[in-house]
Amino acid sequence: MRTNNSSNSNQTLVPEAKAALRNFRDQIASEFGIDFSGYNGDKTARECGSVGGEMVRRLIEQAERNMSTTTTRR
C-alpha cells in the first residue's frame, strides 16, 4: 500500500481520476439537491459530509462488487 508523506491527505492519488471524481461528486450532489458548481464556501459541513459519505459508500460498494467478481472467476 502506498503511503503519503505529505501533510495534505486530500490529494488525488491517481491524477488521471481527478475529473471523474469531480463528476462523481457533482452527480451525487445533484441527487441530493446540492449545487457544487462555482463557489462552495457557503456549503454547510452537513451538506459536504453527506456528499462525501455517499461517495465513499458507493466506491466501497463498487470495490466489493469487483472483488466478488474477481473471486468467482478463479
Secondary structure, DSSP 8 states (H G I E B T S, - for coil): -----SS-TT--SSGGGHHHHHHHHHHHHHHTT---SS--TT--HHHHHHHHHHHHHHHHHHHHHHHHHHHHH-
